[in-house]
Amino acid sequence: MLNSWAGYLADNALYPSNQVSLASPTASDNSTNVAAKGIIGIGAMGTINKLLNYDSDSSVNYSSIAAEYASHWESLAFVTSNGQAHLTSTYGGPESSWALVDSLFGDKLLATGVISSQVYDAQTQFYEQLIEDNPASYAFGLPMDDLSEIGNSAALAMVAATMTNASTCAQILSSIASYASVNTRVDIFASSYYVLNGSYISGPASPAQGALFAPMIMSLSIPPSNSTTPPTSYTPGSTPAKSHTSLGIILGAVFGSVAGVSIFTIAAVVFVRHRRYKAVPIDLPISSPHLLYDTVTPFVPSEDGVSGSYVSPEDLRSAKMEGIRHAAVISRSGSNSTPSPSPPQSSTQPRSTAIPRTTAENATTRSASARSAATGSAATGSAASLLGQPDEGPGRNHVMTELRTEMSQLRQFMQSMNERMHVEAPPTYSE
């Protein structure tokens, strides 16, 4: 790419046509400033070839071309007017014409040595004379050329960097400072302005203002290009060896950063979980939900099957077991001795109007024993049925009666729960 660019300059740089520059906003031909820029570019390409040892392999020697073009350029643009030598704005222009040739800064910066020192000395004296002869007109700096009233702070700074004496350089920089400190300005230090009053034209806060560092750069020690030699171990077309040390440092830094972030993340997670665990007390009491009814009391209906009472499960179980035992005892005693029928009483026997106490107590006892025996017989039949005896005769009927009783008790209990807790009533079962 650089060779192609240098070839284009070799074909067009000496006589530029239809080119635009800071000094010439409109396209013009044979501009001294534009031609100098192209010639310096050719010389820079020659320096690059020299550093890379391409001069012997290349069919074109750009350093020789730049030196030849620079000689022709001086003969075309360098004139003497009123005893003062200077560069004209264009080839063949009036001898009184002049321009700010800021392109010469490239030759100074790159140390190509394409432009002769005679040109720099003559331009320094010429600019100094212009400032002294027109102090009021050029209080804010020199314009871009003799026909313009427009100044450019970037171009002025690069011109100041090419001056061969410090006083002329200081004068030009002082004019830029005067423009930057004008109180009537409302813009942000524009690069383009009118040199008569410092009024704004264009380029506020322009990056072109970086050229203001040009004089400072030139104050540094820059060795000439012909004193620089390439490394002895380098050959054209070879690839420089890569630095394994720098690569190892980069990889180590990357892996170390990743490991550090991972460790920090794990530590943060463990810390948060530990704090959450400590926030919950170990001896936290566990309370059971409050129940509306602690126990369920069975309902035992009366003989009529309508009314009844609630008894505790222990009492109900004890009563049933007692009835079963009592019925079993009576059953065994009845099988061993058959009671003899009592003789019928005579109807003529006189009745006593008063019943002895002992007789009444015996009758009460016999009645209670009879009822107990009946209950025990029923319980015995139920128990016998439940223990695996044949479900036939009165025992089966008694079991069915108890089942219906239990179902009736369950239904009544569910109805009572429905009244208390508003639960839907259970379905009615038929026999």
Secondary structure as GFF3:
##gff-version 3
##sequence-region A 1 431
A	DSSP	alpha_helix	2	12	.	.	.	ID=ss1
A	DSSP	alpha_helix	32	51	.	.	.	ID=ss2
A	DSSP	alpha_helix	62	77	.	.	.	ID=ss3
A	DSSP	beta_strand	78	81	.	.	.	ID=ss4
A	DSSP	beta_strand	84	87	.	.	.	ID=ss5
A	DSSP	alpha_helix	104	110	.	.	.	ID=ss6
A	DSSP	alpha_helix	117	133	.	.	.	ID=ss7
A	DSSP	beta_strand	150	152	.	.	.	ID=ss8
A	DSSP	alpha_helix	153	161	.	.	.	ID=ss9
A	DSSP	alpha_helix	166	180	.	.	.	ID=ss10
A	DSSP	beta_strand	192	194	.	.	.	ID=ss11
A	DSSP	beta_strand	200	202	.	.	.	ID=ss12
A	DSSP	three_ten_helix	207	213	.	.	.	ID=ss13
A	DSSP	alpha_helix	214	218	.	.	.	ID=ss14
A	DSSP	three_ten_helix	225	227	.	.	.	ID=ss15
A	DSSP	alpha_helix	244	279	.	.	.	ID=ss16
A	DSSP	beta_strand	299	301	.	.	.	ID=ss17
A	DSSP	beta_strand	308	310	.	.	.	ID=ss18
A	DSSP	alpha_helix	313	336	.	.	.	ID=ss19
A	DSSP	alpha_helix	357	386	.	.	.	ID=ss20
A	DSSP	alpha_helix	394	421	.	.	.	ID=ss21
###
